[in-house]
Amino acid sequence: MELKEILGVISVIIALGISLSYIYTIVRGKTRPHLYSVAMDALISTIVFAGAFTAGAGAGVWSLGVATVLVYVMVILCFKYGTKDVKPIDGIFALAALLSVIPWILTKDPTLSVVLASFINLISFIPAFRKTWNDPYSEPATIWGANALKHMVSLPATSVFSVATVFYSVSVILLNVVFVTMMLLRRGGKKTS
């Protein structure tokens, strides 16, 4: 087994740990994910996985494939356990995510679609960010930190380095670092409820 494949397997193990832990915290009532953010994550992960896979990411995208399947389980759980405060702007994000596939269809190149989906992912994370700003204990910081680690491990496992294969992972690493930092800073000023 080559180093890239070993890193791909490690990132899959991390992805399984993250997703199964997150599902566990949802069912236990410790995490209250934002339905819309999780649904957008499912849609965007599907687009980015397909784009990166098609562009030759290889083992670098294995963890995203596993996480994408499990995020659909989380969407279902959000109907019972998540928050549902969907705002009208959220519908615009969903439509934008769906439309981000059009450049790929027209050009047969997933690069622009991956970049658009990555930016939409950042913007569509606003509801989860808003929810966690108001309730910094509503999300597990360790899981979000581990998600950044998963992408850090998967990057060197990538077979072909291009915008289509690495842009999303880099953006998710940055997003997770900012999210965890905000969460921990907010927790410093609030007591657990």
TINU-439533 format. One record per residue: x, y, z of N, C-alpha, C, O in turn. Coordinates in pm, 1 decimal. Layout:
<atoms>
ATOM     neast    nnorth       nup    caeast   canorth      caup     ceast    cnorth       cup     oeast    onorth       oup
ATOM         X         Y         Z         X         Y         Z         X         Y         Z         X         Y         Z
...
</atoms>
This chain:
<atoms>
ATOM     neast    nnorth       nup    caeast   canorth      caup     ceast    cnorth       cup     oeast    onorth       oup
ATOM      85.3    -117.7       0.0       0.0       0.0       0.0      90.0     124.2       0.0     185.2     133.3      77.6
ATOM      58.8     218.1     -87.0     136.6     342.1     -97.5      98.4     439.5      14.2      -6.3     425.9      77.6
ATOM     186.3     538.3      36.7     161.7     637.7     141.0      29.8     710.5     119.3     -43.9     734.1     215.1
ATOM      -1.1     746.4      -4.7    -126.4     816.9     -32.9    -246.6     732.4       8.9    -343.4     784.3      64.6
ATOM    -240.0     603.3     -18.0    -350.0     515.0      20.0    -358.6     499.4     171.1    -468.2     493.9     226.9
ATOM    -243.8     492.1     237.7    -242.8     484.4     384.4    -306.5     609.7     443.6    -389.0     600.7     534.5
ATOM    -268.3     726.9     391.9    -328.8     852.2     439.0    -477.6     856.0     406.8    -557.1     907.2     485.6
ATOM    -515.7     801.8     290.6    -657.5     794.6     255.2    -736.0     709.8     353.5    -846.1     747.2     394.0
ATOM    -680.0     595.6     392.2    -744.8     508.4     489.8    -752.2     577.1     626.3    -855.2     570.6     693.5
ATOM    -644.2     642.3     667.2    -645.0     715.2     795.3    -753.1     822.9     793.7    -825.9     839.6     891.5
ATOM    -763.6     895.8     683.0    -865.8    1001.2     675.3   -1006.3     941.1     677.1   -1098.5    1003.0     730.2
ATOM   -1024.4     821.0     619.8   -1154.7     753.4     625.4   -1187.5     714.0     769.4   -1301.1     730.3     813.9
ATOM   -1088.9     662.6     841.6   -1110.6     625.6     981.7   -1149.3     749.3    1063.4   -1240.0     744.0    1146.5
ATOM   -1079.9     860.0    1039.0   -1114.6     985.2    1108.0   -1256.0    1028.0    1069.6   -1334.2    1069.0    1155.5
ATOM   -1289.1    1018.5     940.1   -1423.2    1057.1     892.9   -1530.4     972.0     959.1   -1634.0    1023.9    1000.6
ATOM   -1506.3     841.6     969.2   -1603.1     753.9    1035.9   -1618.3     791.6    1183.2   -1729.4     798.2    1235.7
ATOM   -1505.0     816.1    1248.8   -1509.8     855.7    1389.1   -1586.9     984.6    1410.2   -1668.6     995.4    1501.6
ATOM   -1559.7    1082.7    1323.9   -1628.6    1211.5    1334.0   -1777.9    1194.1    1312.4   -1859.0    1237.2    1394.4
ATOM   -1813.6    1130.9    1201.8   -1955.0    1118.8    1165.4   -2032.6    1036.7    1267.1   -2142.3    1075.4    1307.3
ATOM   -1976.8     923.7    1309.1   -2047.8     839.6    1405.0   -2056.4     907.8    1541.5   -2157.6     895.0    1610.4
ATOM   -1952.0     979.7    1581.0   -1956.4    1055.4    1707.2   -2060.9    1165.3    1700.3   -2136.0    1187.0    1795.4
ATOM   -2065.3    1234.4    1587.1   -2161.6    1343.1    1570.7   -2304.6    1288.2    1572.8   -2393.2    1346.5    1635.3
ATOM   -2326.1    1176.2    1504.5   -2457.7    1112.1    1505.7   -2495.1    1073.4    1649.5   -2608.8    1093.4    1692.4
ATOM   -2399.8    1019.0    1721.9   -2424.1     981.2    1862.2   -2463.5    1103.0    1945.9   -2557.8    1096.1    2024.8
ATOM   -2391.6    1214.6    1929.1   -2424.2    1333.8    2008.7   -2559.6    1392.2    1969.6   -2628.0    1451.8    2052.8
ATOM   -2598.3    1375.3    1843.6   -2730.9    1422.4    1800.5   -2839.0    1340.6    1870.1   -2931.7    1396.4    1928.8
ATOM   -2826.9    1208.1    1863.4   -2927.9    1119.6    1921.4   -2934.9    1135.9    2073.5   -3042.7    1124.0    2131.8
ATOM   -2823.4    1162.6    2136.8   -2819.0    1181.9    2282.2   -2869.4    1321.0    2323.7   -2885.0    1347.8    2442.8
ATOM   -2894.4    1408.3    2227.2   -2945.5    1541.3    2257.9   -2838.4    1640.7    2300.0   -2870.1    1749.9    2347.2
ATOM   -2713.7    1604.5    2283.7   -2604.7    1694.8    2321.5   -2571.6    1792.9    2209.7   -2516.2    1899.9    2234.9
ATOM   -2605.0    1757.0    2087.6   -2580.7    1842.2    1971.9   -2713.9    1870.4    1905.6   -2795.1    1780.0    1886.2
ATOM   -2735.9    1995.9    1871.0   -2858.5    2036.3    1803.8   -2819.6    2102.7    1671.4   -2815.6    2225.3    1661.4
ATOM   -2791.2    2021.0    1570.8   -2745.0    2079.2    1444.8   -2855.7    2157.4    1374.8   -2974.6    2131.6    1393.7
ATOM   -2813.9    2251.5    1295.2   -2908.0    2330.8    1217.2   -2946.5    2249.4    1093.9   -2861.6    2218.9    1010.2
ATOM   -3073.6    2214.7    1083.0   -3122.7    2130.9     974.0   -3074.3    2180.2     839.4   -3027.2    2102.3     756.5
ATOM   -3086.1    2309.2     818.4   -3052.6    2362.9     687.9   -2903.4    2351.1     657.8   -2865.4    2317.6     545.6
ATOM   -2819.6    2378.0     756.0   -2674.8    2367.1     733.1   -2634.2    2223.9     703.0   -2548.7    2200.1     617.7
ATOM   -2694.9    2128.6     772.3   -2661.4    1988.1     748.2   -2711.0    1945.2     609.9   -2640.4    1874.3     538.2
ATOM   -2831.0    1987.4     572.3   -2882.5    1954.1     439.4   -2795.5    2016.0     329.6   -2767.5    1951.7     228.4
ATOM   -2753.5    2139.7     349.8   -2664.4    2204.1     252.4   -2530.8    2131.3     247.0   -2472.7    2114.9     139.7
ATOM   -2482.3    2087.6     362.6   -2356.9    2012.6     366.2   -2369.4    1884.7     283.5   -2276.8    1848.1     211.1
ATOM   -2482.5    1817.3     294.2   -2504.4    1694.9     216.8   -2500.5    1724.6      66.9   -2434.0    1654.3      -9.2
ATOM   -2571.0    1827.4      26.0   -2575.6    1863.5    -116.1   -2437.7    1905.1    -167.0   -2392.6    1859.1    -271.9
ATOM   -2372.5    1991.3     -92.6   -2241.7    2042.2    -135.3   -2136.6    1932.3    -132.6   -2053.4    1924.5    -223.0
ATOM   -2138.8    1847.2     -30.4   -2043.1    1736.5     -24.0   -2059.1    1642.7    -142.1   -1960.7    1591.9    -195.7
ATOM   -2183.1    1620.0    -182.3   -2208.9    1534.7    -298.2   -2148.0    1595.4    -423.8   -2082.1    1525.6    -500.8
ATOM   -2169.5    1724.0    -444.8   -2116.0    1792.8    -562.8   -1963.2    1791.8    -560.6   -1899.2    1760.0    -660.9
ATOM   -1905.7    1826.5    -446.3   -1759.4    1834.9    -437.4   -1696.5    1696.1    -448.1   -1594.7    1679.9    -515.4
ATOM   -1755.5    1596.0    -383.0   -1702.6    1460.1    -394.4   -1701.6    1415.8    -540.3   -1600.5    1366.3    -590.1
ATOM   -1813.6    1433.7    -607.8   -1821.9    1392.3    -748.6   -1720.0    1468.2    -833.5   -1654.4    1409.5    -919.6
ATOM   -1706.9    1598.6    -809.0   -1612.1    1679.1    -886.0   -1468.3    1640.4    -861.3   -1391.3    1624.4    -956.0
ATOM   -1430.4    1624.9    -734.2   -1293.2    1589.3    -700.3   -1260.7    1447.4    -746.7   -1150.2    1421.4    -794.5
ATOM   -1355.5    1356.9    -732.9   -1335.1    1219.4    -778.3   -1312.8    1215.9    -929.1   -1222.0    1148.8    -978.1
ATOM   -1396.1    1288.2   -1000.9   -1384.2    1295.3   -1146.7   -1252.1    1359.0   -1188.3   -1194.4    1320.6   -1290.0
ATOM   -1203.9    1455.5   -1111.2   -1079.1    1525.0   -1143.6    -954.8    1446.0   -1101.4    -842.4    1492.2   -1121.4
ATOM    -974.3    1327.1   -1043.1    -860.9    1241.3   -1011.9    -802.7    1254.4    -873.3    -683.7    1229.5    -854.3
ATOM    -883.8    1293.2    -774.8    -832.1    1311.6    -638.9    -783.0    1181.6    -576.0    -697.4    1184.6    -487.5
ATOM    -834.6    1070.1    -619.2    -790.5     941.7    -565.4    -820.8     927.4    -417.3    -929.9     961.9    -371.8
ATOM    -722.5     875.6    -341.0    -740.3     849.1    -198.5    -769.3     976.0    -119.2    -822.2     969.0      -8.3
ATOM    -735.5    1090.5    -174.7    -759.8    1216.8    -107.1    -906.4    1250.9     -91.4    -941.1    1340.4     -14.4
ATOM    -992.7    1181.4    -162.6   -1135.4    1211.3    -154.8   -1214.7    1096.8     -89.8   -1336.6    1106.7     -75.7
ATOM   -1147.7     990.3     -50.9   -1217.8     878.3      11.6   -1294.1     921.5     135.2   -1410.0     883.5     152.1
ATOM   -1232.0    1000.1     221.9   -1298.7    1040.9     346.5   -1420.9    1127.4     318.3   -1520.4    1119.7     390.4
ATOM   -1414.0    1209.3     214.3   -1530.2    1291.5     179.2   -1644.1    1202.8     130.4   -1760.6    1230.5     158.9
ATOM   -1612.0    1097.6      58.0   -1715.2    1003.7      12.9   -1786.7     937.9     129.7   -1909.5     929.2     131.2
ATOM   -1709.7     891.5     227.7   -1767.9     828.8     346.6   -1851.3     930.2     424.6   -1964.2     901.6     464.4
ATOM   -1794.7    1048.3     445.7   -1865.7    1152.5     520.8   -1993.2    1195.4     449.6   -2093.3    1225.8     514.4
ATOM   -1990.2    1198.1     317.5   -2108.0    1238.6     240.6   -2223.2    1142.0     263.7   -2337.2    1184.5     282.2
ATOM   -2194.5    1013.0     262.6   -2299.9     913.5     287.4   -2359.3     933.9     426.8   -2481.3     933.2     443.4
ATOM   -2273.2     951.8     525.9   -2321.2     963.6     663.6   -2389.3    1097.0     693.1   -2470.9    1105.0     785.0
ATOM   -2357.7    1200.7     618.1   -2424.2    1328.9     642.2   -2572.2    1320.1     603.5   -2654.2    1394.8     657.0
ATOM   -2607.3    1230.0     511.5   -2748.9    1210.9     478.3   -2824.1    1149.4     597.2   -2941.9    1178.9     617.6
ATOM   -2757.3    1064.8     674.7   -2816.9    1012.3     798.0   -2841.4    1127.8     895.1   -2945.1    1133.3     961.1
ATOM   -2745.6    1219.6     903.2   -2759.4    1335.2     992.3   -2876.2    1424.2     950.8   -2947.4    1477.7    1035.8
ATOM   -2895.6    1439.6     821.1   -3009.0    1520.3     773.1   -3138.8    1461.0     825.6   -3225.1    1533.2     875.4
ATOM   -3152.2    1330.5     814.6   -3274.2    1264.1     863.0   -3290.5    1287.1    1013.2   -3400.6    1315.8    1060.0
ATOM   -3181.1    1274.6    1088.6   -3187.5    1294.9    1233.6   -3223.2    1439.1    1270.1   -3284.9    1463.2    1373.9
ATOM   -3185.1    1534.1    1186.2   -3214.3    1675.2    1214.4   -3364.0    1702.7    1221.3   -3406.4    1795.5    1290.2
ATOM   -3443.8    1624.0    1151.6   -3587.5    1647.7    1155.8   -3643.8    1625.1    1296.2   -3742.7    1687.3    1334.9
ATOM   -3580.3    1536.1    1371.6   -3625.2    1511.2    1508.2   -3542.3    1588.0    1610.8   -3597.5    1639.6    1708.0
ATOM   -3411.1    1596.4    1590.8   -3322.0    1647.3    1694.0   -3261.6    1785.0    1664.7   -3206.5    1847.7    1755.3
ATOM   -3270.4    1832.3    1543.5   -3202.1    1955.3    1506.6   -3286.3    2079.8    1523.0   -3404.7    2072.6    1555.9
ATOM   -3224.4    2193.6    1499.8   -3297.9    2319.4    1497.9   -3344.1    2343.6    1354.9   -3278.2    2303.9    1258.8
ATOM   -3456.9    2408.5    1343.1   -3518.0    2423.4    1211.1   -3547.4    2568.6    1175.8   -3637.2    2595.3    1095.9
ATOM   -3475.0    2660.9    1232.6   -3502.3    2802.4    1208.8   -3448.2    2846.4    1072.0   -3349.6    2919.6    1062.6
ATOM   -3515.2    2799.9     967.9   -3474.8    2830.0     831.2   -3520.1    2971.7     796.2   -3634.9    3009.4     819.8
ATOM   -3428.9    3048.2     740.3   -3455.9    3185.0     697.6   -3472.4    3186.7     545.7   -3423.4    3095.9     478.5
ATOM   -3539.6    3286.6     490.0   -3557.2    3293.0     344.7   -3425.2    3290.0     266.5   -3419.7    3234.1     156.9
ATOM   -3319.8    3349.4     322.0   -3190.8    3350.6     252.5   -3136.0    3209.5     235.6   -3059.9    3183.0     142.6
ATOM   -3174.8    3118.5     325.6   -3127.8    2981.0     318.6   -3172.8    2913.2     188.9   -3099.6    2831.8     132.5
ATOM   -3291.4    2946.3     142.6   -3340.3    2891.7      15.7   -3256.0    2938.0    -101.5   -3234.9    2863.8    -197.4
ATOM   -3208.0    3060.9     -93.3   -3120.0    3113.5    -198.5   -2989.9    3034.7    -201.8   -2938.7    3004.3    -309.6
ATOM   -2935.7    3001.2     -84.5   -2812.7    2921.4     -78.8   -2834.8    2783.8    -141.3   -2748.9    2734.0    -214.1
ATOM   -2949.2    2722.6    -113.3   -2978.5    2590.0    -168.5   -2986.5    2595.7    -320.8   -2931.9    2509.9    -390.1
ATOM   -3054.4    2696.4    -371.2   -3064.4    2712.3    -515.4   -2927.1    2737.4    -577.4   -2894.8    2681.5    -682.2
ATOM   -2847.3    2820.6    -513.3   -2712.1    2848.3    -563.2   -2628.1    2721.0    -566.5   -2552.9    2698.6    -661.3
ATOM   -2640.6    2637.3    -463.0   -2565.1    2511.7    -460.3   -2606.6    2422.0    -576.1   -2522.1    2362.1    -642.6
ATOM   -2735.1    2413.3    -599.4   -2783.3    2331.7    -711.7   -2734.5    2387.1    -845.7   -2695.8    2311.9    -935.1
ATOM   -2737.1    2519.6    -857.7   -2694.0    2581.6    -983.1   -2543.4    2572.2   -1004.6   -2495.6    2588.5   -1116.8
ATOM   -2468.0    2545.7    -896.8   -2322.5    2537.9    -912.1   -2279.7    2420.1    -999.0   -2164.7    2414.2   -1042.5
ATOM   -2369.4    2327.8   -1024.4   -2338.7    2213.2   -1109.8   -2341.6    2252.6   -1258.4   -2280.6    2185.1   -1341.4
ATOM   -2410.6    2358.8   -1291.3   -2427.1    2398.3   -1432.0   -2293.8    2419.8   -1504.4   -2278.4    2370.0   -1615.9
ATOM   -2196.0    2492.0   -1446.0   -2068.4    2507.5   -1518.4   -2001.5    2373.9   -1550.4   -1938.7    2359.4   -1655.3
ATOM   -2014.4    2277.9   -1461.7   -1956.3    2145.6   -1483.8   -2024.7    2076.9   -1602.6   -1959.0    2017.1   -1687.8
ATOM   -2156.5    2086.8   -1606.1   -2232.1    2026.0   -1716.7   -2194.6    2092.5   -1849.2   -2177.0    2024.9   -1950.6
ATOM   -2182.7    2225.1   -1847.5   -2154.0    2297.9   -1971.2   -2009.7    2281.2   -2018.5   -1984.9    2273.2   -2138.9
ATOM   -1915.4    2275.9   -1926.5   -1773.7    2273.0   -1965.6   -1709.3    2135.3   -1955.6   -1598.5    2115.2   -2005.5
ATOM   -1777.1    2040.4   -1891.9   -1721.3    1906.4   -1866.9   -1599.9    1912.0   -1774.2   -1522.4    1816.7   -1767.4
ATOM   -1583.4    2023.9   -1702.8   -1472.8    2043.3   -1608.3   -1534.0    2078.6   -1473.0   -1606.1    2177.8   -1461.9
ATOM   -1505.9    1997.8   -1369.0   -1568.3    2022.4   -1239.3   -1508.0    2138.4   -1159.6   -1561.2    2172.9   -1054.1
ATOM   -1400.0    2199.2   -1206.0   -1327.4    2298.3   -1125.9   -1416.5    2413.0   -1079.4   -1423.6    2439.9    -959.5
ATOM   -1483.5    2480.1   -1170.1   -1566.0    2594.4   -1132.4   -1679.5    2551.0   -1039.5   -1714.2    2623.5    -946.2
ATOM   -1736.7    2434.6   -1064.2   -1843.7    2385.7    -977.2   -1793.0    2359.5    -835.9   -1861.9    2390.6    -738.8
ATOM   -1673.2    2302.5    -823.4   -1615.0    2277.1    -691.3   -1588.7    2408.7    -619.7   -1617.6    2421.3    -500.7
ATOM   -1534.7    2506.3    -690.2   -1506.5    2636.8    -628.5   -1636.8    2704.5    -585.7   -1646.5    2755.1    -474.0
ATOM   -1736.1    2705.5    -673.4   -1865.5    2765.7    -638.3   -1928.2    2694.5    -519.1   -1975.7    2759.7    -426.1
ATOM   -1928.8    2561.8    -520.7   -1987.0    2485.3    -410.9   -1911.9    2512.6    -280.7   -1973.2    2518.3    -174.1
ATOM   -1780.3    2529.3    -288.4   -1700.6    2558.3    -168.6   -1737.3    2694.0    -110.8   -1749.9    2707.5      10.9
ATOM   -1754.7    2794.6    -195.4   -1794.7    2926.1    -146.7   -1937.1    2924.2     -93.2   -1967.1    2988.7       7.3
ATOM   -2023.5    2851.2    -159.6   -2160.9    2838.1    -110.9   -2161.0    2768.0      25.0   -2239.2    2802.7     113.5
ATOM   -2072.7    2668.9      40.6   -2059.5    2600.2     168.9   -2022.2    2698.7     279.1   -2079.8    2695.2     387.8
ATOM   -1927.4    2785.2     251.8   -1886.3    2884.3     351.5   -2002.7    2975.4     389.0   -2026.9    3001.6     506.8
ATOM   -2073.7    3022.8     288.3   -2185.3    3114.7     313.6   -2301.8    3042.5     380.4   -2364.9    3096.6     471.3
ATOM   -2330.5    2920.1     335.4   -2445.0    2847.5     391.2   -2419.5    2799.8     533.4   -2511.1    2751.7     600.1
ATOM   -2297.2    2812.4     579.7   -2264.5    2775.2     716.9   -2307.9    2883.8     815.8   -2302.9    2863.5     937.1
ATOM   -2349.5    2996.8     764.3   -2389.8    3109.0     849.4   -2498.4    3069.1     950.2   -2487.6    3108.4    1066.3
ATOM   -2603.4    2992.4     912.0   -2702.7    2954.6    1013.8   -2641.9    2875.3    1129.9   -2677.1    2899.5    1245.4
ATOM   -2552.4    2782.2    1101.7   -2488.1    2705.0    1209.4   -2397.5    2795.0    1292.6   -2389.6    2781.2    1414.7
ATOM   -2329.9    2886.3    1225.6   -2243.3    2980.2    1297.2   -2327.5    3067.7    1390.0   -2292.8    3087.7    1506.4
ATOM   -2439.4    3119.7    1336.7   -2530.3    3205.3    1415.0   -2585.0    3128.4    1535.4   -2586.9    3179.7    1647.3
ATOM   -2629.3    3004.8    1511.1   -2684.1    2922.8    1618.1   -2579.8    2897.4    1726.3   -2609.7    2905.1    1845.5
ATOM   -2457.4    2867.0    1684.3   -2351.2    2834.8    1780.0   -2299.3    2959.8    1849.9   -2254.6    2952.0    1964.3
ATOM   -2304.3    3073.0    1784.3   -2268.3    3198.8    1849.3   -2361.4    3222.2    1968.0   -2317.4    3260.3    2076.5
ATOM   -2490.7    3198.7    1945.9   -2590.7    3218.7    2051.0   -2588.1    3108.3    2155.9   -2620.6    3132.5    2272.2
ATOM   -2549.8    2987.8    2115.9   -2545.8    2872.8    2207.2   -2417.2    2794.7    2180.6   -2419.6    2692.5    2112.1
ATOM   -2304.1    2843.0    2235.0   -2173.7    2784.0    2201.6   -2155.0    2640.6    2249.1   -2057.8    2575.6    2210.7
ATOM   -2245.3    2590.5    2330.9   -2236.8    2451.2    2374.3   -2324.5    2359.2    2289.1   -2334.9    2240.2    2318.8
ATOM   -2387.4    2411.8    2184.3   -2477.1    2331.2    2101.6   -2402.8    2246.0    1998.9   -2465.0    2165.4    1929.5
ATOM   -2272.9    2262.2    1988.4   -2190.3    2184.2    1896.3   -2065.8    2134.5    1969.6   -2012.1    2205.2    2054.9
ATOM   -2019.4    2013.4    1937.2   -1897.5    1961.2    1999.4   -1771.9    2013.3    1928.5   -1748.1    1982.1    1811.8
ATOM   -1693.3    2091.7    1999.2   -1572.9    2151.8    1939.6   -1473.5    2046.2    1892.8   -1407.0    2065.0    1791.0
ATOM   -1462.6    1935.8    1965.5   -1364.9    1833.1    1926.9   -1397.8    1771.1    1791.9   -1307.5    1738.6    1714.8
ATOM   -1524.2    1754.6    1763.3   -1562.2    1694.5    1635.0   -1528.9    1790.3    1520.5   -1481.7    1747.3    1415.2
ATOM   -1553.3    1919.1    1540.8   -1522.2    2016.3    1435.5   -1370.9    2029.9    1416.3   -1323.0    2047.4    1304.3
ATOM   -1297.3    2021.7    1525.8   -1150.9    2023.0    1516.3   -1099.7    1899.2    1444.4   -1007.9    1907.4    1362.8
ATOM   -1159.9    1783.4    1475.2   -1121.3    1658.9    1407.7   -1154.0    1664.4    1259.1   -1084.1    1604.1    1177.6
ATOM   -1259.4    1736.3    1223.8   -1293.0    1750.3    1082.0   -1183.3    1825.7    1007.2   -1149.4    1790.9     894.1
ATOM   -1128.5    1927.9    1070.2   -1015.3    1998.7    1008.6    -897.6    1903.0     993.1    -831.5    1902.3     889.3
ATOM    -871.3    1822.5    1095.4    -762.6    1724.7    1089.9    -784.1    1624.3     976.3    -690.1    1590.0     904.7
ATOM    -907.5    1577.9     960.5    -939.5    1482.6     853.3    -898.6    1539.7     717.6    -837.4    1470.7     636.0
ATOM    -932.7    1665.4     694.8    -898.0    1727.3     566.1    -748.1    1750.7     554.0    -693.0    1743.7     444.1
ATOM    -681.5    1778.4     665.9    -535.5    1795.2     662.1    -466.0    1663.6     624.3    -365.0    1664.3     554.0
ATOM    -520.3    1552.0     671.0    -463.7    1421.2     638.3    -497.3    1382.4     494.7    -415.3    1321.6     426.0
ATOM    -617.0    1417.1     449.4    -658.4    1376.7     315.0    -587.3    1455.5     204.1    -571.0    1405.3      92.9
ATOM    -545.3    1578.0     234.3    -478.3    1658.9     130.1    -355.0    1590.8      71.3    -344.4    1580.9     -51.0
ATOM    -260.5    1543.2     154.5    -143.5    1478.3      94.1    -175.0    1342.0      31.2     -90.7    1285.5     -38.5
ATOM    -295.2    1289.0      55.1    -335.7    1163.1      -7.3    -390.1    1184.6    -148.1    -416.0    1088.8    -220.9
ATOM    -406.8    1309.0    -185.2    -462.8    1342.6    -315.7    -367.8    1301.4    -427.4    -248.3    1330.3    -421.7
ATOM    -420.7    1234.5    -528.1    -339.1    1185.7    -639.4    -302.5    1295.5    -737.3    -188.0    1304.9    -781.4
ATOM    -399.4    1377.8    -771.0    -379.0    1486.6    -866.7    -411.1    1617.3    -794.5    -524.1    1638.6    -750.5
ATOM    -311.0    1704.3    -782.8    -333.8    1832.3    -715.9    -380.6    1934.9    -817.3    -309.5    1969.5    -911.6
ATOM    -502.5    1982.8    -795.0    -559.8    2087.0    -878.9    -661.7    2161.5    -794.3    -692.9    2120.2    -682.6
ATOM    -712.3    2269.0    -846.5    -815.1    2344.7    -774.8    -934.9    2254.2    -746.7    -992.2    2259.1    -637.8
ATOM    -972.3    2173.0    -842.9   -1089.0    2085.2    -826.4   -1069.5    1981.0    -717.4   -1167.0    1936.5    -656.9
ATOM    -945.4    1941.5    -691.4    -922.4    1834.2    -594.4    -884.9    1881.3    -455.0    -895.5    1803.4    -360.3
ATOM    -840.9    2007.6    -438.4    -796.2    2050.8    -305.8    -867.0    2176.2    -252.4    -859.9    2202.9    -132.4
ATOM    -932.9    2251.6    -335.6    -991.4    2378.8    -292.3   -1090.0    2360.1    -177.5   -1086.3    2434.0     -79.1
ATOM   -1176.8    2262.6    -190.4   -1279.0    2239.3     -87.5   -1214.7    2205.4      46.6   -1252.2    2261.7     149.5
ATOM   -1118.0    2113.7      46.0   -1053.6    2074.4     172.0    -986.5    2192.3     240.0    -997.0    2208.1     361.6
ATOM    -918.6    2274.4     163.5    -852.0    2391.7     221.9    -956.5    2486.0     282.0    -937.3    2538.0     391.9
ATOM   -1066.5    2507.9     210.2   -1169.8    2597.9     262.1   -1235.1    2541.3     387.9   -1268.3    2616.6     479.5
ATOM   -1253.7    2409.6     393.3   -1314.9    2347.6     511.1   -1220.1    2353.6     631.4   -1264.4    2374.0     744.4
ATOM   -1091.6    2336.0     607.4    -994.4    2348.7     716.7   -1004.0    2487.9     778.1   -1012.2    2501.7     900.1
ATOM   -1003.0    2590.0     694.8   -1011.9    2727.8     744.3   -1144.1    2752.3     816.8   -1145.8    2812.7     924.1
ATOM   -1254.0    2705.9     759.1   -1385.9    2722.9     819.7   -1391.1    2657.5     957.8   -1440.4    2717.4    1053.3
ATOM   -1340.3    2534.8     968.0   -1344.8    2462.9    1094.7   -1258.4    2529.2    1200.7   -1297.7    2535.6    1317.2
ATOM   -1141.9    2578.3    1162.5   -1055.2    2646.4    1258.2   -1123.6    2772.6    1311.2   -1121.0    2798.4    1431.5
ATOM   -1183.7    2850.2    1223.6   -1255.2    2971.5    1265.6   -1374.4    2934.8    1354.0   -1398.4    2999.4    1456.0
ATOM   -1448.6    2831.9    1315.4   -1567.9    2789.6    1389.7   -1531.8    2744.0    1531.0   -1594.8    2785.5    1628.2
ATOM   -1430.7    2658.8    1541.6   -1389.1    2609.0    1673.4   -1335.2    2723.5    1759.5   -1364.1    2731.1    1878.9
ATOM   -1257.9    2811.1    1698.9   -1204.1    2925.2    1773.3   -1317.1    3011.3    1828.0   -1315.1    3048.9    1945.2
ATOM   -1416.0    3043.0    1744.1   -1531.0    3121.8    1788.3   -1604.1    3049.9    1901.0   -1639.7    3111.1    2001.7
ATOM   -1626.4    2920.7    1884.0   -1699.2    2842.6    1982.7   -1628.1    2846.1    2118.7   -1691.6    2867.9    2221.9
ATOM   -1497.8    2824.7    2118.0   -1422.1    2822.8    2243.3   -1415.4    2961.2    2307.9   -1423.7    2973.0    2430.2
ATOM   -1400.5    3065.7    2226.6   -1400.1    3201.8    2281.4   -1536.2    3236.2    2342.7   -1542.6    3297.3    2449.3
ATOM   -1643.6    3197.4    2275.9   -1778.1    3223.8    2329.2   -1804.1    3144.4    2456.3   -1870.9    3192.3    2547.9
ATOM   -1750.5    3022.5    2461.1   -1768.7    2940.0    2582.1   -1697.5    3002.3    2701.2   -1740.8    2986.7    2815.4
ATOM   -1590.0    3071.8    2674.7   -1516.7    3139.1    2782.9   -1602.7    3241.3    2854.5   -1579.9    3271.0    2971.7
ATOM   -1701.8    3295.6    2784.5   -1787.0    3399.9    2843.5   -1922.5    3349.8    2888.2   -2000.6    3426.0    2945.3
ATOM   -1953.2    3219.2    2862.5   -2084.2    3166.2    2899.1   -2069.2    3038.4    2979.4   -1977.5    2959.7    2956.3
ATOM   -2158.6    3018.7    3072.5   -2163.5    2895.4    3149.4   -2250.3    2794.9    3073.9   -2340.8    2833.1    2999.7
ATOM   -2221.9    2666.4    3093.6   -2304.1    2562.6    3031.4   -2445.4    2563.9    3092.4   -2463.0    2587.1    3212.0
ATOM   -2545.5    2538.1    3006.2   -2682.6    2546.2    3056.4   -2737.9    2413.1    3097.3   -2852.5    2404.8    3141.5
</atoms>
